[in-house]
Amino acid sequence: MTKFSTEAKVGIFFLAMVAIFAYVWFKVLDLSISEGFILKARMKSAEGLAEGASVQIAGIKVGTVKDVRLDPESDKALIIMELKNAYRNMIPEDSRISLKTKGLMGDKYVVIEPGRPNARKLKPNEEFQVVQEPTDTEKVLETMSVVAQDLQVLTREARKKIVDEKGAEKLENIIDNANSSFKDLKEILGTNKEKINTIASNTQQATKDLSDITTRNREKINRTVDEMEKFSKSMDKTSDKFARAATELESLTKDVRQGRGTLGKMVTDETLYRDAQGLMRDLRGLSRSIQYGPGTVGRLINDPEMYYEARRAIRNMNKTAEDISEATPISTLATILGAVLK
């Protein structure tokens, strides 16, 4: 019987520990060596998208969905995708990401529509900014249910008409009219096929251009929205100020009506009103006396002779003042000389 040496036993034990550690590393902790790079996307709903779903570009599988979880910050579904290294630095930042379904009720998968070739390329762990939200399945089913009910009602009414004696003839007329309408429609579509294709192509190009413009000007759009929010807040503050001013004006009006304060007393106090009337009468009497009365003030204003006499008196006073001003230096000099001679 072969016996293992101590060194052999230690080596076997070491290899066993390495194998166990590798199993825990790769399987239990799911930390296998990545063969690609990670890109992320957020959507309002990722219903039906499962881990392991394919990620495609132009119908070619370029990666898989690694995880789908709820992002607590945005309350949206966070989709984590692992793309093959061959497509690293090949996904433009304005690429569009959306969810598609295989068949009518098949599995969902992720579709990437590349953006402009000269745009900056997404780096590992970056996030798609252009996201096409999936259609709500429940709303589609509700719409289909309503349409089915309408068709049921229409079928019931049509059955009643057919049962009638003239129903068959009416039905034939309806079918003939429908055939004629479809024929005319077919001719119109055939004649204007190129125009319709041109319109569809232009619409598609306009939609893409609009998406490109939105992507390029995302920061400007965000700044505009921020400015609008600031303007709205300032308008709210202005509205509050107007409301406070209206309240203060209402309070002032109430005080005036109740006779509080100086203005209120002036408006409501009869005594002040009568005093003001008496003052106005006195002023009118004084004005009338000045204008027509025989007093000095009235004569000064109304008598031209008194006006000229007053002007002459003022002129004489000015001349006397000038004479005094000129004589003052001479008299002062005479006084000084007299004092010296003594």
LINSULTA-V854161 format. One line per field, one symbol per residue. ss: DSSP state (H for helix, E for strand, L for the rest). phi: phi as a letter, one per 20 degrees, with the letter a starting at -180 (. if undefined). burial: # if it has 9 or more other C-alpha atoms within 8 Angstrom, else .. A space follows every 10 residues. Layout:
ss=???
phi=???
burial=???
//
This chain:
ss=LLLLLHHHHH HHHHHHHHHH HHHHHHHHLL LLLLLEEEEE EEELLLLLLL LLLEEEELLE EEEEEEEEEE ELLLLEEEEE EEEEHHHLLL LELLLEEEEE ELLLLLLEEE EEELLLLLLL ELLLLLELLE ELLLLLHHHH HHHHHHHHHH HHHHHHHHHH HHHLLLHHHH HHHHHHHHHH HHHHHHHHHH HLHHHHHHHH HHHHHHHHHH HHHHHHLHHH HHHHHHHHHH HHHHHHHHHH HHHHHHHHHH HHHHHHHLLL HHHHHHHHLH HHHHHHHHHH HHHHHHHHHH HHLLLHHHHH HHLHHHHHHH HHHHHHHHHH HHHHHHHHHH HHHHHHHHHH HL
phi=.fdeffffff ffffffffff fffffedfel dfffdbcecc bdcfbcgned fnffdcclnd fdrceeacbe effdldfedd dddfffdflc dffefedbdc cfmfcefebe dddgeffeff efegmecfed ceffffffff ffffffffff ffffffffff fffffeffff ffffffffff ffffffffff fdffffffff ffffffffff ffffffdgff ffffffffff ffffffffff ffffffffff fffffffeme nfffffedef ffffffffff ffffffffff fdfeffffff edefffffff ffffffffff ffffffffff ffffffffff ff
burial=........#. .......... ..#####... ......#### ###..#..## #.#####... ########.. #....##### ####..##.. #########. ##.....### #####...#. ##...##### #.#......# .......... .......... ##....##.. #......... ........#. .....#.... .......... .#.##..... #......... .......... .......... ....###.## ..#######. .##....... .......### #.#....### #.#..##... .......... .......... .......... ..
//
